[in-house]
């Protein structure tokens, strides 16, 4: 087997101001569109991971509508 390097995943970090608060949103996704892997992590301004799936969905929807 030949030596090789292949990019398999990309991570993008966004800063999102939503309802007067600042959040950091980290989106990870596989390069291969057939894998279907995608994840979202949202952190508050204190670097704490949010634990409210409904609110997370609101922030992600807002972000996607505004990028």
C-alpha positions in Angstrom: 0.0 0.0 0.0 1.3 3.5 -0.9 1.6 6.2 1.6 -1.3 8.6 1.6 -3.2 11.4 3.4 -6.9 11.9 3.1 -9.0 14.6 4.8 -12.1 12.9 6.2 -13.7 15.5 8.5 -14.0 19.3 8.7 -14.7 21.4 11.8 -16.0 25.0 11.5 -16.4 27.3 14.5 -18.9 30.2 14.5 -19.5 33.0 16.9 -23.2 33.7 17.1 -25.0 36.6 18.8 -28.5 35.5 19.6 -31.1 37.2 21.8 -28.4 39.4 23.4 -26.1 36.5 24.2 -22.9 35.3 22.5 -22.5 31.6 21.7 -19.8 29.5 20.1 -21.1 27.0 17.6 -18.8 24.1 16.5 -20.0 22.2 13.4 -18.3 19.0 12.4 -19.0 17.1 9.3 -17.5 14.3 7.2 -16.1 15.2 3.8 -17.8 12.2 2.2 -21.4 13.4 1.6 -22.6 9.8 1.7 -21.6 9.3 5.3 -24.3 11.7 6.6 -22.2 12.5 9.7 -22.8 16.0 11.0 -22.6 17.3 14.6 -23.3 20.6 16.4 -21.9 21.7 19.7 -23.0 25.0 21.2 -21.2 26.7 24.1 -22.3 29.7 26.1 -20.1 32.7 26.9 -18.7 30.8 29.9 -17.6 27.9 27.6 -20.2 25.6 29.0 -21.8 23.1 26.6 -25.6 23.9 26.3 -27.9 21.1 27.4 -31.2 22.2 25.9 -32.0 20.6 22.6 -34.9 23.0 21.7 -32.8 26.1 22.4 -29.9 24.5 20.5 -32.2 24.0 17.5 -33.2 27.6 17.6 -29.6 28.8 17.6 -28.6 26.5 14.8 -31.6 27.5 12.7 -30.8 31.2 13.3 -27.2 30.7 12.4 -28.0 28.8 9.1 -30.5 31.5 8.1 -27.8 34.2 8.6 -24.6 32.8 7.2 
